[in-house]
Amino acid sequence: MPKKGIAKLPIAMPNDKALEIFRLLAGVNKKIGRMKSEFNHSIVNDAIVSTFSLKESVQSTRIEGTQVTFSDMLEDRGEENPSWEKIEVINYHKALHFGTDYIKNGYPISTRMIKKMHSTLMERARGSCSSAGEFRKIQNFIGPNNRIEDAVYIPVGAHEIDAYMENLEFFINSTPHSSFRKFNKTDGFVFDEECDPIIKAAIVHAQFESIHPFLDGNGRLGRILIALIAIKEELVDVPVFFVSEELEKERARYYDLLNGVRGDNPDWYSWIRFFVISCGRMADSLLSKLKEAENLATFGLKKCNLESERKIWLYSFSDPVTTATRVAENLKISPATARKGLNTLSEAGLLYTDETVKRNKKYRNYDLMRILN
Protein backbone atom coordinates (compact mmCIF):
# COMPACT_ATOMS: atom_id res chain seq x y z
CA MET A 1 0.00 0.00 0.00
CA PRO A 2 1.32 3.47 -0.83
CA LYS A 3 1.90 6.02 1.91
CA LYS A 4 -0.60 8.86 1.81
CA GLY A 5 -0.12 12.49 2.79
CA ILE A 6 1.90 14.06 5.56
CA ALA A 7 1.04 15.87 8.78
CA LYS A 8 1.47 19.64 9.02
CA LEU A 9 4.45 21.14 10.81
CA PRO A 10 6.05 21.24 13.32
CA ILE A 11 7.36 17.75 14.04
CA ALA A 12 8.31 15.81 17.16
CA MET A 13 10.52 12.82 17.93
CA PRO A 14 11.51 10.84 21.05
CA ASN A 15 13.82 12.76 23.37
CA ASP A 16 16.66 10.24 23.10
CA LYS A 17 16.57 10.44 19.28
CA ALA A 18 16.55 14.26 19.40
CA LEU A 19 19.59 14.15 21.70
CA GLU A 20 21.47 12.04 19.15
CA ILE A 21 20.63 14.59 16.46
CA PHE A 22 21.93 17.45 18.62
CA ARG A 23 25.19 15.60 19.28
CA LEU A 24 25.75 15.17 15.56
CA LEU A 25 24.70 18.72 14.88
CA ALA A 26 27.30 20.28 17.16
CA GLY A 27 30.19 19.01 15.05
CA VAL A 28 28.51 19.80 11.74
CA ASN A 29 27.70 23.38 12.78
CA LYS A 30 31.39 23.91 13.58
CA LYS A 31 32.31 22.75 10.08
CA ILE A 32 29.69 25.02 8.51
CA GLY A 33 30.98 27.96 10.54
CA ARG A 34 34.53 27.28 9.36
CA MET A 35 33.30 26.98 5.77
CA LYS A 36 31.49 30.34 6.04
CA SER A 37 34.63 32.03 7.38
CA GLU A 38 36.90 30.54 4.70
CA PHE A 39 34.61 31.66 1.88
CA ASN A 40 34.37 35.17 3.31
CA HIS A 41 38.16 35.53 3.34
CA SER A 42 39.00 33.76 0.08
CA ILE A 43 40.72 35.61 -2.76
CA VAL A 44 38.57 33.62 -5.21
CA ASN A 45 35.33 34.06 -3.25
CA ASP A 46 33.12 35.84 -5.79
CA ALA A 47 34.53 33.97 -8.76
CA ILE A 48 34.33 30.45 -7.41
CA VAL A 49 30.88 30.85 -5.85
CA SER A 50 29.44 31.17 -9.35
CA THR A 51 31.24 28.00 -10.45
CA PHE A 52 30.13 26.09 -7.35
CA SER A 53 26.51 27.12 -7.99
CA LEU A 54 26.74 25.85 -11.57
CA LYS A 55 28.06 22.53 -10.26
CA GLU A 56 25.15 22.36 -7.79
CA SER A 57 22.76 22.98 -10.68
CA VAL A 58 24.26 20.00 -12.52
CA GLN A 59 24.21 17.70 -9.48
CA SER A 60 20.63 18.51 -8.56
CA THR A 61 19.33 17.84 -12.07
CA ARG A 62 21.34 14.59 -12.21
CA ILE A 63 19.35 13.33 -9.22
CA GLU A 64 16.33 13.61 -11.52
CA GLY A 65 18.03 11.31 -14.04
CA THR A 66 19.67 13.71 -16.51
CA GLN A 67 23.08 12.72 -17.88
CA VAL A 68 24.60 16.15 -18.51
CA THR A 69 27.93 16.70 -16.73
CA PHE A 70 29.65 19.70 -15.18
CA SER A 71 32.27 19.58 -17.98
CA ASP A 72 29.49 19.60 -20.59
CA MET A 73 28.05 22.79 -19.10
CA LEU A 74 31.43 24.50 -18.97
CA GLU A 75 32.37 23.52 -22.52
CA ASP A 76 29.02 24.49 -24.05
CA ARG A 77 28.27 27.63 -22.10
CA GLY A 78 26.51 30.14 -24.32
CA GLU A 79 25.54 27.70 -27.08
CA GLU A 80 22.53 28.81 -29.13
CA ASN A 81 20.39 25.67 -29.03
CA PRO A 82 21.13 23.72 -25.83
CA SER A 83 19.54 20.33 -25.21
CA TRP A 84 16.61 20.06 -22.78
CA GLU A 85 19.01 18.61 -20.19
CA LYS A 86 21.23 21.67 -20.39
CA ILE A 87 18.18 23.93 -20.32
CA GLU A 88 17.17 22.35 -17.00
CA VAL A 89 20.62 23.08 -15.54
CA ILE A 90 20.59 26.66 -16.87
CA ASN A 91 17.11 27.23 -15.44
CA TYR A 92 18.13 25.80 -12.06
CA HIS A 93 21.07 28.20 -11.99
CA LYS A 94 18.79 31.14 -12.82
CA ALA A 95 16.18 30.15 -10.22
CA LEU A 96 18.85 29.74 -7.53
CA HIS A 97 20.24 33.21 -8.19
CA PHE A 98 16.78 34.78 -8.37
CA GLY A 99 16.01 33.31 -4.94
CA THR A 100 19.34 34.43 -3.52
CA ASP A 101 18.83 38.02 -4.68
CA TYR A 102 15.25 37.97 -3.37
CA ILE A 103 16.42 37.01 0.13
CA LYS A 104 19.40 39.38 0.13
CA ASN A 105 16.97 42.21 -0.63
CA GLY A 106 15.21 41.43 2.63
CA TYR A 107 12.19 39.48 1.39
CA PRO A 108 10.93 36.34 3.16
CA ILE A 109 10.73 32.95 1.47
CA SER A 110 7.12 33.07 0.33
CA THR A 111 4.68 31.11 -1.81
CA ARG A 112 4.84 33.91 -4.37
CA MET A 113 8.64 33.60 -4.56
CA ILE A 114 8.43 29.79 -4.83
CA LYS A 115 5.96 30.06 -7.74
CA LYS A 116 8.24 32.54 -9.51
CA MET A 117 11.21 30.20 -9.14
CA HIS A 118 9.10 27.34 -10.48
CA SER A 119 8.26 29.39 -13.59
CA THR A 120 11.98 29.96 -14.13
CA LEU A 121 12.77 26.27 -13.62
CA MET A 122 10.20 25.11 -16.14
CA GLU A 123 10.91 27.58 -18.96
CA ARG A 124 11.47 25.55 -22.17
CA ALA A 125 12.24 22.44 -20.05
CA ARG A 126 10.57 19.06 -19.66
CA GLY A 127 7.05 19.48 -18.41
CA SER A 128 7.09 23.17 -19.34
CA CYS A 129 3.40 22.89 -20.22
CA SER A 130 2.64 21.50 -16.76
CA SER A 131 1.25 24.70 -15.22
CA ALA A 132 4.57 26.49 -14.70
CA GLY A 133 4.38 28.69 -11.63
CA GLU A 134 1.00 27.31 -10.55
CA PHE A 135 0.10 24.67 -7.99
CA ARG A 136 -1.36 21.49 -9.43
CA LYS A 137 -5.11 21.17 -9.76
CA ILE A 138 -5.16 17.38 -9.85
CA GLN A 139 -3.94 14.49 -7.70
CA ASN A 140 -0.41 13.31 -8.47
CA PHE A 141 1.68 10.45 -7.12
CA ILE A 142 5.23 9.13 -6.93
CA GLY A 143 5.92 5.65 -8.24
CA PRO A 144 7.78 3.47 -10.74
CA ASN A 145 5.22 3.93 -13.54
CA ASN A 146 2.06 5.80 -14.53
CA ARG A 147 -0.30 3.61 -12.48
CA ILE A 148 -1.46 5.12 -9.19
CA GLU A 149 -2.06 1.54 -8.00
CA ASP A 150 1.73 1.02 -8.01
CA ALA A 151 2.55 4.32 -6.29
CA VAL A 152 4.91 4.42 -3.32
CA TYR A 153 3.48 7.75 -2.18
CA ILE A 154 0.32 9.77 -2.83
CA PRO A 155 0.74 13.43 -1.77
CA VAL A 156 -1.91 15.65 -0.21
CA GLY A 157 -4.92 16.49 -2.37
CA ALA A 158 -4.83 19.51 -4.66
CA HIS A 159 -7.48 21.25 -2.54
CA GLU A 160 -5.16 21.03 0.50
CA ILE A 161 -2.03 22.51 -1.09
CA ASP A 162 -2.69 26.17 -0.21
CA ALA A 163 -3.20 25.37 3.49
CA TYR A 164 -0.12 23.13 3.62
CA MET A 165 2.07 25.70 1.85
CA GLU A 166 0.87 28.44 4.21
CA ASN A 167 1.85 26.22 7.13
CA LEU A 168 5.27 25.64 5.51
CA GLU A 169 5.80 29.32 4.73
CA PHE A 170 5.21 30.41 8.33
CA PHE A 171 7.49 27.62 9.59
CA ILE A 172 10.30 28.69 7.20
CA ASN A 173 10.07 32.31 8.33
CA SER A 174 9.99 31.47 12.08
CA THR A 175 6.55 32.97 12.56
CA PRO A 176 3.93 31.33 14.82
CA HIS A 177 0.77 30.21 13.03
CA SER A 178 -2.61 28.80 13.98
CA SER A 179 -2.02 25.75 11.77
CA PHE A 180 0.97 24.52 13.79
CA ARG A 181 0.34 21.13 15.37
CA LYS A 182 0.06 20.90 19.13
CA PHE A 183 2.02 18.20 20.95
CA ASN A 184 1.79 16.79 24.44
CA LYS A 185 4.87 16.54 26.64
CA THR A 186 4.78 12.79 26.18
CA ASP A 187 5.20 13.20 22.42
CA GLY A 188 8.92 13.90 22.85
CA PHE A 189 11.03 16.83 21.63
CA VAL A 190 9.32 19.29 19.29
CA PHE A 191 11.30 20.84 16.45
CA ASP A 192 9.29 24.01 15.98
CA GLU A 193 9.71 27.11 13.78
CA GLU A 194 12.64 28.28 15.94
CA CYS A 195 14.70 25.12 15.46
CA ASP A 196 18.36 24.99 14.37
CA PRO A 197 18.81 26.16 10.73
CA ILE A 198 20.25 22.86 9.49
CA ILE A 199 17.35 20.93 11.02
CA LYS A 200 14.94 23.49 9.58
CA ALA A 201 16.43 22.97 6.10
CA ALA A 202 16.01 19.20 6.49
CA ILE A 203 12.39 19.49 7.63
CA VAL A 204 11.41 22.08 5.01
CA HIS A 205 12.95 20.08 2.16
CA ALA A 206 11.17 16.88 3.18
CA GLN A 207 7.87 18.67 3.80
CA PHE A 208 7.96 20.48 0.46
CA GLU A 209 8.75 17.26 -1.42
CA SER A 210 5.91 15.53 0.41
CA ILE A 211 3.37 18.26 -0.36
CA HIS A 212 4.56 17.97 -3.99
CA PRO A 213 2.68 21.14 -4.93
CA PHE A 214 3.63 21.22 -8.61
CA LEU A 215 3.12 18.72 -11.40
CA ASP A 216 6.86 18.72 -12.17
CA GLY A 217 10.09 20.22 -10.83
CA ASN A 218 9.37 19.62 -7.12
CA GLY A 219 12.70 17.88 -6.44
CA ARG A 220 14.84 20.58 -7.98
CA LEU A 221 12.87 23.38 -6.34
CA GLY A 222 13.02 21.61 -2.97
CA ARG A 223 16.82 21.41 -3.19
CA ILE A 224 17.05 25.12 -4.07
CA LEU A 225 15.09 25.82 -0.87
CA ILE A 226 17.89 24.15 1.14
CA ALA A 227 20.45 26.63 -0.21
CA LEU A 228 18.11 29.60 0.31
CA ILE A 229 17.27 28.69 3.91
CA ALA A 230 21.02 28.53 4.63
CA ILE A 231 21.38 32.13 3.40
CA LYS A 232 18.24 33.35 5.16
CA GLU A 233 19.36 31.80 8.46
CA GLU A 234 22.91 33.19 7.93
CA LEU A 235 24.57 29.79 7.92
CA VAL A 236 26.44 31.18 4.91
CA ASP A 237 26.66 34.62 3.30
CA VAL A 238 26.80 33.38 -0.29
CA PRO A 239 24.97 30.53 -2.08
CA VAL A 240 27.37 27.66 -1.38
CA PHE A 241 25.26 25.47 0.94
CA PHE A 242 24.94 22.77 -1.71
CA VAL A 243 24.05 19.28 -0.50
CA SER A 244 22.92 17.84 -3.86
CA GLU A 245 26.30 16.26 -4.64
CA GLU A 246 26.18 14.29 -1.38
CA LEU A 247 22.52 13.35 -1.87
CA GLU A 248 23.19 12.21 -5.44
CA LYS A 249 25.88 9.81 -4.19
CA GLU A 250 23.21 7.95 -2.19
CA ARG A 251 20.18 8.62 -4.37
CA ALA A 252 18.23 5.47 -3.42
CA ARG A 253 18.71 6.08 0.32
CA TYR A 254 17.81 9.76 -0.13
CA TYR A 255 14.47 8.90 -1.75
CA ASP A 256 13.75 6.10 0.71
CA LEU A 257 14.34 8.26 3.79
CA LEU A 258 12.27 11.09 2.32
CA ASN A 259 9.42 8.65 1.88
CA GLY A 260 9.91 7.56 5.49
CA VAL A 261 8.62 10.87 6.90
CA ARG A 262 5.23 10.38 5.22
CA GLY A 263 2.05 8.60 6.15
CA ASP A 264 0.73 7.64 9.58
CA ASN A 265 4.04 6.66 11.24
CA PRO A 266 6.65 9.18 10.10
CA ASP A 267 10.34 8.52 10.83
CA TRP A 268 11.80 12.01 10.98
CA TYR A 269 14.83 10.88 12.99
CA SER A 270 16.35 8.78 10.18
CA TRP A 271 15.82 11.49 7.57
CA ILE A 272 17.23 14.34 9.69
CA ARG A 273 20.21 12.24 10.80
CA PHE A 274 21.02 11.43 7.16
CA PHE A 275 20.65 15.09 6.16
CA VAL A 276 22.87 16.38 8.98
CA ILE A 277 25.61 13.84 8.13
CA SER A 278 25.34 14.80 4.45
CA CYS A 279 25.80 18.47 5.41
CA GLY A 280 28.97 17.56 7.31
CA ARG A 281 30.35 15.74 4.28
CA MET A 282 29.41 18.68 2.08
CA ALA A 283 31.31 21.10 4.34
CA ASP A 284 34.41 18.87 4.33
CA SER A 285 34.29 18.59 0.54
CA LEU A 286 33.73 22.31 -0.10
CA LEU A 287 36.46 23.33 2.35
CA SER A 288 38.93 20.98 0.68
CA LYS A 289 38.06 22.24 -2.80
CA LEU A 290 38.20 25.88 -1.71
CA LYS A 291 41.65 25.41 -0.16
CA GLU A 292 43.00 23.75 -3.32
CA ALA A 293 41.46 26.48 -5.48
CA GLU A 294 43.03 29.16 -3.27
CA ASN A 295 46.45 27.53 -3.61
CA LEU A 296 46.02 27.35 -7.38
CA ALA A 297 44.95 31.01 -7.56
CA THR A 298 47.95 32.13 -5.48
CA PHE A 299 50.33 30.03 -7.59
CA GLY A 300 48.97 31.57 -10.80
CA LEU A 301 49.06 35.15 -9.52
CA LYS A 302 52.82 34.80 -8.91
CA LYS A 303 53.24 34.06 -12.62
CA CYS A 304 51.30 37.14 -13.75
CA ASN A 305 53.22 40.31 -14.58
CA LEU A 306 50.42 42.68 -15.52
CA GLU A 307 47.28 43.70 -13.62
CA SER A 308 45.17 42.70 -16.63
CA GLU A 309 46.68 39.18 -16.49
CA ARG A 310 45.86 38.90 -12.78
CA LYS A 311 42.25 39.91 -13.41
CA ILE A 312 41.90 37.45 -16.29
CA TRP A 313 43.44 34.65 -14.23
CA LEU A 314 41.03 35.20 -11.34
CA TYR A 315 38.13 35.58 -13.80
CA SER A 316 38.86 32.07 -15.08
CA PHE A 317 37.74 30.73 -11.69
CA SER A 318 34.19 31.85 -12.50
CA ASP A 319 34.39 30.76 -16.16
CA PRO A 320 36.90 27.86 -16.39
CA VAL A 321 36.28 27.32 -20.12
CA THR A 322 36.24 30.85 -21.47
CA THR A 323 36.80 32.93 -24.60
CA ALA A 324 38.39 36.29 -25.31
CA THR A 325 34.95 37.73 -26.07
CA ARG A 326 33.52 36.73 -22.68
CA VAL A 327 36.62 37.95 -20.82
CA ALA A 328 36.42 41.32 -22.60
CA GLU A 329 32.70 41.70 -21.86
CA ASN A 330 32.91 40.72 -18.20
CA LEU A 331 36.10 42.57 -17.31
CA LYS A 332 35.26 45.62 -19.46
CA ILE A 333 38.55 45.47 -21.36
CA SER A 334 39.27 45.45 -25.09
CA PRO A 335 39.14 42.14 -26.98
CA ALA A 336 42.80 42.63 -27.93
CA THR A 337 43.85 43.00 -24.27
CA ALA A 338 41.75 39.96 -23.35
CA ARG A 339 43.25 37.83 -26.13
CA LYS A 340 46.80 38.90 -25.30
CA GLY A 341 46.33 38.16 -21.58
CA LEU A 342 44.77 34.76 -22.25
CA ASN A 343 47.61 33.81 -24.58
CA THR A 344 50.17 34.89 -21.98
CA LEU A 345 48.46 32.72 -19.33
CA SER A 346 48.38 29.85 -21.79
CA GLU A 347 52.11 30.21 -22.52
CA ALA A 348 52.74 30.22 -18.76
CA GLY A 349 50.95 26.86 -18.48
CA LEU A 350 48.08 28.24 -16.38
CA LEU A 351 45.42 27.87 -19.07
CA TYR A 352 45.21 25.52 -22.04
CA THR A 353 44.11 26.37 -25.57
CA ASP A 354 44.20 24.35 -28.77
CA GLU A 355 46.63 26.25 -30.98
CA THR A 356 45.23 24.66 -34.14
CA VAL A 357 41.92 26.49 -33.61
CA LYS A 358 41.98 29.91 -35.24
CA ARG A 359 38.53 31.33 -34.44
CA ASN A 360 36.51 31.41 -31.20
CA LYS A 361 39.31 29.82 -29.22
CA LYS A 362 38.48 28.37 -25.84
CA TYR A 363 40.87 28.77 -22.90
CA ARG A 364 40.52 26.12 -20.21
CA ASN A 365 41.51 26.23 -16.56
CA TYR A 366 41.95 22.46 -16.37
CA ASP A 367 43.61 22.55 -12.94
CA LEU A 368 40.52 24.18 -11.43
CA MET A 369 38.17 21.82 -13.27
CA ARG A 370 40.05 18.84 -11.83
CA ILE A 371 39.72 20.29 -8.31
CA LEU A 372 35.98 20.83 -8.69
CA ASN A 373 35.31 17.43 -10.17
Sequence and secondary structure as in RCSB ss.txt:
>XXXX:A:sequence
MPKKGIAKLPIAMPNDKALEIFRLLAGVNKKIGRMKSEFNHSIVNDAIVSTFSLKESVQSTRIEGTQVTFSDMLE
DRGEENPSWEKIEVINYHKALHFGTDYIKNGYPISTRMIKKMHSTLMERARGSCSSAGEFRKIQNFIGPNNRIED
AVYIPVGAHEIDAYMENLEFFINSTPHSSFRKFNKTDGFVFDEECDPIIKAAIVHAQFESIHPFLDGNGRLGRIL
IALIAIKEELVDVPVFFVSEELEKERARYYDLLNGVRGDNPDWYSWIRFFVISCGRMADSLLSKLKEAENLATFG
LKKCNLESERKIWLYSFSDPVTTATRVAENLKISPATARKGLNTLSEAGLLYTDETVKRNKKYRNYDLMRILN
>XXXX:A:secstr
  EE    S EEE HHHHHHHHHHHHHHHHHHHHHHHHHHT TTHHHHHHHHHHHHHHHHHHHTT    HHHHHH
TTT SS  HHHHHHHHHHHHHHHHHHHHHTT    HHHHHHHHHHHHTTSTTTTTTTTS  SS   BSSSS GGG
 SEE   GGGHHHHHHHHHHHHTT   TTS    GGG EEE TTS HHHHHHHHHHHHHHH  SSS HHHHHHHH
HHHHHHHTTS SSS    HHHHHHTHHHHHHHHHHTSSSS  HHHHHHHHHHHHHHHHHHHHHHHHHHHHHHHHH
HHH  SHHHHHHHHHTTT SEE HHHHHHHHT  HHHHHHHHHHHHHTTSSB  TT  SS  EE HHHHHHH 
